[in-house]
Amino acid sequence: MSVALLFDLLLAAALLWCSWRALAAPWTVAAVCAMVLPPLAWYLWANQFWQHFGNSLGVSNEAHLIG
């Protein structure tokens, strides 16, 4: 499940149960940090390999028939 989908579900639940004041509540901020920080940390860690080795981390750097 992507972070964007989880964020949408959290936002909908917060607005449904607690209205707009829930967006500034500590539990909401903690939940958003718990959803956003792990993928961000992984991206920053994986980005070092791209900068150091030039690896794409996805499709290989070889020429393909498509694209």
C-alpha positions as CSV (number, residue, x, y, z in Angstrom):
1,M,0.0,0.0,0.0
2,S,1.5,3.3,-0.9
3,V,2.0,6.2,1.5
4,A,-0.3,8.4,-0.6
5,L,-3.2,5.9,-0.1
6,L,-2.5,5.6,3.6
7,F,-2.4,9.4,3.9
8,D,-5.8,9.7,2.1
9,L,-7.3,7.1,4.5
10,L,-5.9,8.9,7.5
11,L,-7.2,12.3,6.3
12,A,-10.6,10.9,5.6
13,A,-10.9,9.2,9.0
14,A,-9.6,12.3,10.8
15,L,-12.1,14.6,9.0
16,L,-15.0,12.2,9.5
17,W,-14.5,11.7,13.2
18,C,-13.0,14.9,14.4
19,S,-13.5,17.6,11.8
20,W,-10.7,20.0,10.8
21,R,-9.3,20.4,14.3
22,A,-8.0,16.8,14.0
23,L,-5.3,17.9,11.5
24,A,-3.4,19.8,14.2
25,A,-3.8,17.0,16.8
26,P,-0.6,15.4,18.0
27,W,-1.8,11.9,17.0
28,T,-2.4,13.0,13.5
29,V,1.0,14.6,13.2
30,A,2.6,11.5,14.6
31,A,0.7,9.2,12.2
32,V,1.7,11.4,9.2
33,C,5.4,11.3,10.4
34,A,5.1,7.5,10.8
35,M,3.9,7.2,7.2
36,V,6.2,9.6,5.5
37,L,9.5,9.2,7.3
38,P,10.3,5.5,6.5
39,P,9.8,5.9,2.7
40,L,11.8,9.1,2.8
41,A,14.6,7.5,4.7
42,W,14.6,4.6,2.2
43,Y,14.7,7.0,-0.7
44,L,17.6,8.9,0.8
45,W,19.5,5.7,1.5
46,A,18.9,4.3,-2.0
47,N,19.8,7.6,-3.6
48,Q,23.3,7.3,-2.4
49,F,23.8,4.2,-4.5
50,W,22.6,6.1,-7.6
51,Q,25.0,8.9,-6.8
52,H,27.9,6.7,-6.0
53,F,27.5,3.9,-8.6
54,G,25.1,5.3,-11.2
55,N,22.7,2.4,-10.7
56,S,19.1,3.2,-11.7
57,L,17.5,1.0,-8.9
58,G,14.7,0.1,-11.3
59,V,15.0,-0.8,-15.0
60,S,18.6,-1.7,-15.8
61,N,20.7,0.8,-17.7
62,E,20.8,-1.6,-20.7
63,A,19.1,-0.7,-24.0
64,H,15.7,-2.3,-24.3
65,L,13.4,-3.0,-27.2
66,I,10.6,-0.9,-25.7
67,G,11.4,2.8,-25.2
